[in-house]
Amino acid sequence: MTLDLAGAGVVVTGAGRGIGAACARAFAAKGARVVVNDLDAAAAEATAREVGGHAAPGDAAGEEGVERLVSRARELLGGIDVFCANAGVARGGGEDADDDGWALSWDVNVMAHVRAARLLVPEWLERGGGTFVATVSAAGLLTMPGAAPYAVSKHAAYAFAEWLSMTHGDKGIRVHAVCPQGVRTDMLRDSGAAGRALLEPSAVEPELVAEALLEAMEENRFLVLPHPEVAAMYAARAADPDRWLAGMRRLLGAR
């Protein structure tokens, strides 16, 4: 099929920079009308100006913030055709990570998606169509050394996207889970020594992630893998978890 986004109403959260900004540019290049959200108001305004869209800065995770964003986007666009739940946080640490870090990871990386879907899905079901894009990370399929809150919450984000597709995929709602490994963004730079050592060698530019998303949307493919090798890793993990875990322990021991 040919992906036709001309005139489509698109919302991208966390779009002030990085993957979100690249997606906003990619959608605008296809003729979509884009609402740019980010906690950083200046960054949101800058991306919106670049793509000829609308800035809607603010929280995209808490219940009230999501409600304000969806309401404002509907005012600006008339309707939301594509919602990209891209905003995320990367908190490090293990079982000893503090509760605030766990709570923030859960709120931004998981519940932001749930709260947006709660508002969007009923409308999409009524009109027979809509697209939900979840920026998950390969950590949601595999894991992330040194960052339990991130790895666990991204697993949950992937599970929710999968559940949405399973439940509503035959009712006109498309769902895409974007699962890159390293991407040259602020999040990678701040991911800590273990994260950078693992991800930087194969890191890609945000624009490649946006291109992979558009390809998946054209093919109506759920899983978006800007790093194709992740598919083999995911299959190996599922086929033999003990062997995969042993390999990860060796990898950690070598760093």
Secondary structure, DSSP 8 states (H G I E B T S, - for coil): -----TT-EEEETT-SSHHHHHHHHHHHHTT-EEEE--SSHHHHHHHHHHHT-EE--S-SSSHHHHHHHHHHHHHHHSS-SEEEE-------BSTTS-HHHHHHHHIIIIIHHHHHHHHHHHHHHHHT-EEEEEE--GGGTS--TTBHHHHHHHHHHHHHHHHHHHHHGGGTEEEEEE--S-BSSHHHHTSHHHHHHHHGGG-B-HHHHHHHHHHHHHHT-SEE-SSTHHHHHHHHHHH-HHHHHHHHHHHHHT-
